[in-house]
Amino acid sequence: METKRCAECGTTMVTVRADAKFCTTKCRVYHHRNRAKLPAELTEQPRWVRWKPVLRRGKVTKVPLRLDGSAASSTDASTWSSHADAAGATTGSGVGFVLGLGIGCIDLDHCLDGDVVAPWAQRILDANPSTYVEVSVSGTGLHVFGLLEEAPGRKIRDGRNVEVYSRGRYIVVTGQRHGSAPRTLAPLVVPSK
């Protein structure tokens, strides 16, 4: 038996089948219905990978994969695929989008407790009301996707857990839209340090 996470809700699953991706039929159906609801600006780009969790130095990291299960790279386009191919593959635990070509992400870690958003994160959401936001695979973070010039990534650790990326990184995509966030991308308003 293998321990994996549900591709929809992130719940830990102990599965008999190696190809199992969802913990329940409800999660499987919701996932496939929701898949078509990602912003077209993301799904139309051939910048998709699969991913799997790997334990490194006591911390789980999300390793990008090609469709065949070999290692992918966030800087090598020959290892990426279309959204349709990545979403249809069974390798790993889910899909991820490689940032670049004007698409970036504000990654808000540890800001969600159930449906309650931490005040520091809510201010960032309020500054970005017109762009796609989704719940991270952990269920405790948010990804704010939008239009952003390519620049080096940066972290803000001043009581906030914020990371901003626009190139050389990929972000796991859950399709779990946060609240009533639109399914389009708009220019991002990046928090200052």
C-alpha positions as CSV (number, residue, x, y, z in Angstrom):
1,M,0.0,0.0,0.0
2,E,1.1,3.5,-0.7
3,T,0.4,6.8,1.1
4,K,-0.7,9.7,-1.1
5,R,-2.7,12.9,-0.9
6,C,-6.1,13.3,-2.6
7,A,-5.6,15.4,-5.7
8,E,-8.7,17.5,-4.8
9,C,-8.9,18.0,-1.1
10,G,-5.3,17.1,0.0
11,T,-6.4,14.5,2.6
12,T,-3.9,11.8,3.2
13,M,-4.9,8.5,1.7
14,V,-3.6,5.0,2.2
15,T,-4.4,3.3,-1.1
16,V,-4.3,-0.2,-2.4
17,R,-4.3,1.0,-6.0
18,A,-1.1,2.8,-7.1
19,D,-3.1,4.9,-9.6
20,A,-5.7,6.2,-7.0
21,K,-5.8,10.0,-7.1
22,F,-8.9,10.9,-5.0
23,C,-10.1,9.9,-1.6
24,T,-13.8,9.7,-2.5
25,T,-16.0,9.7,-5.6
26,K,-17.2,13.2,-4.5
27,C,-13.6,14.6,-4.7
28,R,-13.1,12.9,-8.1
29,V,-16.3,14.3,-9.6
30,Y,-15.6,17.8,-8.1
31,H,-12.1,17.8,-9.4
32,H,-13.0,17.0,-13.0
33,R,-15.9,19.5,-13.0
34,N,-13.6,22.2,-11.5
35,R,-10.7,21.5,-13.9
36,A,-12.4,23.4,-16.7
37,K,-12.8,26.4,-14.4
38,L,-9.1,27.4,-14.2
39,P,-8.2,30.6,-15.9
40,A,-7.7,30.2,-19.7
41,E,-4.5,32.3,-19.3
42,L,-3.1,29.2,-17.4
43,T,-4.6,26.3,-19.3
44,E,-3.7,27.6,-22.7
45,Q,0.0,27.7,-21.9
46,P,2.2,24.6,-22.4
47,R,3.8,25.2,-19.0
48,W,2.4,22.3,-17.0
49,V,4.1,19.5,-15.0
50,R,3.1,16.8,-12.6
51,W,4.5,16.7,-9.0
52,K,5.1,14.4,-6.1
53,P,5.8,15.0,-2.4
54,V,9.4,14.0,-1.3
55,L,10.8,14.2,2.2
56,R,14.0,16.1,2.3
57,R,15.8,17.0,5.5
58,G,12.6,16.5,7.5
59,K,10.5,18.7,5.2
60,V,8.1,17.7,2.5
61,T,9.0,19.3,-0.9
62,K,7.0,19.2,-4.1
63,V,9.2,17.8,-6.8
64,P,8.2,18.6,-10.4
65,L,7.8,15.6,-12.8
66,R,7.4,15.0,-16.5
67,L,4.4,13.0,-17.6
68,D,6.5,9.8,-17.6
69,G,7.5,10.3,-14.0
70,S,11.1,11.5,-14.6
71,A,12.3,14.8,-13.2
72,A,11.0,18.0,-14.7
73,S,12.7,21.4,-14.4
74,S,11.1,24.8,-13.9
75,T,13.7,26.2,-16.2
76,D,13.6,23.7,-19.1
77,A,10.6,24.0,-21.3
78,S,11.3,20.6,-22.9
79,T,10.1,19.0,-19.7
80,W,6.7,20.7,-19.6
81,S,3.4,19.8,-21.3
82,S,0.0,21.0,-22.0
83,H,-2.6,21.4,-19.3
84,A,-4.8,18.7,-20.9
85,D,-1.9,16.2,-21.0
86,A,-0.8,17.0,-17.4
87,A,-4.3,16.8,-16.0
88,G,-4.9,13.5,-17.7
89,A,-1.7,11.9,-16.5
90,T,-1.6,9.7,-13.4
91,T,2.0,10.2,-12.5
92,G,2.6,11.8,-9.1
93,S,0.0,13.6,-7.0
94,G,-1.3,16.4,-9.2
95,V,-0.4,19.2,-11.6
96,G,1.7,22.4,-11.4
97,F,2.1,25.5,-13.5
98,V,5.6,26.8,-14.4
99,L,5.6,30.6,-13.9
100,G,6.9,33.0,-16.6
101,L,5.9,34.7,-19.8
102,G,4.2,37.4,-17.7
103,I,2.4,35.1,-15.3
104,G,3.4,35.2,-11.6
105,C,2.1,34.1,-8.2
106,I,1.9,35.5,-4.7
107,D,2.2,32.5,-2.4
108,L,0.6,33.1,1.0
109,D,1.7,30.4,3.4
110,H,-0.1,29.5,6.7
111,C,-2.8,32.2,6.3
112,L,-5.9,30.1,6.2
113,D,-7.7,28.5,9.2
114,G,-10.7,26.9,7.8
115,D,-12.5,29.7,6.0
116,V,-10.8,32.4,8.1
117,V,-8.1,34.4,6.3
118,A,-5.3,36.0,8.4
119,P,-5.6,39.8,8.4
120,W,-2.2,40.3,6.7
121,A,-3.2,37.9,3.9
122,Q,-6.7,39.6,3.6
123,R,-5.0,42.9,2.9
124,I,-3.1,41.3,0.0
125,L,-6.3,39.7,-1.3
126,D,-8.1,43.1,-1.0
127,A,-5.3,44.7,-3.2
128,N,-5.9,42.0,-5.8
129,P,-9.7,41.6,-6.2
130,S,-9.7,41.0,-9.9
131,T,-7.5,37.9,-10.3
132,Y,-7.6,34.2,-9.6
133,V,-6.9,32.9,-6.1
134,E,-6.9,29.3,-5.0
135,V,-6.4,27.3,-1.9
136,S,-3.0,25.6,-1.7
137,V,-2.6,21.8,-1.5
138,S,-2.0,22.0,2.2
139,G,-5.3,23.7,2.7
140,T,-3.7,26.4,4.9
141,G,-2.3,28.7,2.2
142,L,-3.4,30.7,-0.8
143,H,-2.0,31.2,-4.3
144,V,-2.8,34.5,-6.0
145,F,-2.1,34.1,-9.7
146,G,-1.8,37.1,-12.0
147,L,0.1,39.1,-14.5
148,L,3.6,40.0,-13.3
149,E,6.8,41.0,-15.0
150,E,9.6,38.4,-14.7
151,A,11.9,39.2,-11.8
152,P,13.9,37.3,-9.2
153,G,11.7,35.7,-6.5
154,R,11.5,37.1,-3.1
155,K,10.3,36.2,0.4
156,I,8.7,38.5,3.0
157,R,9.1,37.1,6.5
158,D,8.0,40.0,8.8
159,G,5.2,38.2,10.5
160,R,3.7,37.5,7.1
161,N,4.6,34.3,5.1
162,V,4.7,35.7,1.6
163,E,6.7,34.6,-1.4
164,V,6.5,36.2,-4.9
165,Y,7.6,34.4,-8.0
166,S,7.4,35.1,-11.7
167,R,10.1,32.9,-13.3
168,G,12.1,29.8,-12.6
169,R,9.5,28.3,-10.3
170,Y,6.4,26.2,-10.5
171,I,3.3,26.3,-8.3
172,V,1.1,23.3,-7.5
173,V,-2.4,24.0,-8.9
174,T,-5.3,22.6,-7.0
175,G,-8.2,24.2,-8.8
176,Q,-9.9,24.9,-5.4
177,R,-10.9,28.5,-6.1
178,H,-11.0,30.7,-3.0
179,G,-14.3,32.4,-2.3
180,S,-15.7,34.2,-5.3
181,A,-12.3,34.9,-6.9
182,P,-12.7,35.4,-10.7
183,R,-11.4,32.8,-13.1
184,T,-9.2,35.3,-15.0
185,L,-5.8,36.9,-14.4
186,A,-5.2,40.6,-13.7
187,P,-2.0,42.5,-13.0
188,L,-0.8,41.7,-9.5
189,V,-0.3,44.2,-6.8
190,V,2.7,42.9,-4.9
191,P,3.1,43.6,-1.2
192,S,6.1,45.7,-0.2
193,K,8.6,44.6,2.3
